[in-house]
Amino acid sequence: MVSLRNRAHGSLGFRRHCRQVADLVVCCALGRVDTLVNNAGIFIPNEFTKYTVQQYRDLLSTNLNGFFYITQHAVDAMVQQASGHVVQITTTLVEHANSAVPSVLASLTKGGLTAATRSLAIEYASRNIRVNAVAPGMIKTPMHAPSSLMALAGLHPLNRMGDIADIVQAILYLENANFVTGEILHVDGGQIAGH
């Protein structure tokens, strides 16, 4: 795995920064991009009418522009090498909205990634490039205050939050499942099935 820490600076919402990142990956990875995991994203829960213009811009820039620009560069390299795999990180909220988590901008942007995953999977299947997504529920990360963990766990039928390792395992499954493309793998403690 190539670490880009301290090598490329800037927002993935800008095409030139994504080109810089892609060039570093190809250079450092001996000319290949085997797998791209689009994990960059921001989540701002808010009532629809309370979102600010800046929040809207930030979510579009990171969640959509970043995906678009970096994926263009990576897929271009994958086409040249006749293989590759792209994985998006989306959210179960796209397909299973929850009134306790107002998140229309996450649904708008991550829903775009869900649709793009299926579209790209079909567009590039004949060129041996697979495209999939992982749709997490609430995952224990530092972005959640410890005081909120019990309430967040209750949003899942399994009555617990997921761990980062659950998402990693899902990505590794998709990486090794060579006959899987266009799949949205829900890692959400059963949220997608209902409550």
N, C-alpha and C positions, 0 to 999 in steps of 0.2 A: 504494500500500500504506500502511496506517495503522500507525504505530508507537505502541505503548502503553507504551513504556518510561517509567518514573517517573510514570505517570498512574493506574495501578491497582495496589494493593498487596494481597497475600494469596495464599493457595493456591487453585488451581482446584478443589481438592477440596471447597470450600465454595460452596454455591449463591449466597450473597450476593455473593461475589467474582466469580463468573461473570456475574451480573447486571450488576455494575459494569463489567466488561470489555465485555459486549455493548452496554450503553448507550453507552459511549465509542466503540465501533466505529460504531454507527449515527449518533451525533452527528458524529463526525469524518469519516465517509465519506458525508456528505450524505444520510443516511437509508437507505442500502442496505447489505446484506451479500450480496455476490455469491459469495464463496467463503470457506469456513472450512477451514483445515488444522489438524487436531488433531495437533500435533506434541509437545505436552507429554507427557513420560513418563519413568519411571525404570526402570532395569534393575539387578537385584541377583542375580548368579549365586550359587547356593548349593545344597547338598544339601537335599532336601525336609525332612528331619527337623531341619535346623540353622537354618531360618528362624526369626526371632524374631517375636513378636506385633507389635512395632513395625514391622518390615520388611513384614509382611503388611498392616498398616494403611496404611503409606506407599504401597505399590504400589496398593492398592485406591483410595485417596484420589486419587492423581494419575492413574493409568492408566484407571480406570473412572469415578469420580465426576467428575473434571474433564471427561472426554469427555461424560458424560451431561448435566451442567448447562450447559456452554457450547453444546453442540449443540442442546439444547432451545431456548435463546434464539435462536440463529442460525437454526434451521429455522423458528421462529415468524416471524421477519422475512422469510425467504425465501418462506414461504407467502403472506404479505401482498403481496409484490411479484411473485408467480407465477413465480419462477425462483431458481435457486441451485445451488451445488455444494459438497459436503462431502467432504473427503479425510482419512482416518485414516492414521496411520503405525503399522503393526503390526510383525510380525517373521516371518521365514520359519520360525523355531523353532516356531511354532504348528503348522505342517503337516509339519515335517521336524525332529523332535527329534534332538539330538546329545548323546551321552554325554560328550563333551568339554566341553560347555557346560550344566551342570545349571541348569535355568531354569524350574521348574514355575510359579512365580508370574508370570513373563513370559508363559508359555503360557496361564495361566489368564486374566490380564487382557487381554493383546493378542488372545488367542483370542476373548474376549468382543467386542472391537472388530471382529474379522473377521466374526463372526456378525451383529453389529448392522449392519455395513455392508450386507450382503445384505438383511437385513430392512428397513432404512430405504430402501434403493434401491427395493424393491417397494412399500413403503407410500407413498412420495412421488413415484414416477415419473409418475403421472397429473397431478401438480401442477407438472411441469417442474422438479423438483429431483432432481439426480443425486447419488449417494453411491458413492464408490469408496475404495479403500485402496491404499497402497504398503507392501509387505512387504520391508524390507531384510534383507540378510545383514549381515556385519560391515562397518561403514563407518569409515573413518579419521576419528576425531574426537579431541579432547583427552582424552576419557574413557579412551582406551587408552594404556597406557604404551608408549613407543617400543620397549622391549625385547620386547613381546608381539606386535608387528606381523607378524613373519615367521610365527609359529605360527598367528596368526589368519588370515593369508592362506591357509595350507594347508587351512583348513576349506572352501574354495571350489574347485570344479572348475577355475575360471579361474586358481587359485593366486595370487590377489591380493585385496586388500581393495577395496571400493568407495570412492568419494569422495563428499563431500557433493553435489557437482555432479551425480552420477548420480541422487540422490534428487530434487533440484530438477528435473532434466529429466523424470523420471517424473511428477512432480506437474504440470508444464507440459503434458506430453502429455495427461494425464487432463483437465486444464482445457480443452484445446482439442478434445478428442474428444467432441463433443456427442452422439454416439450410444452412448456407453459409460456404463453404470451397473451397480452391483453387482459390479464387477471388483476382484479382488485382484491387483495388478500386482507380481510378484516381481522385485526388483532385488537379486539375491543371488549373482551370479557363477555361476549354475547349481546352487546348493545344493538348490533344490526338486526338481530332476530326479534327484538322487541323487549318489553319490560313488563 
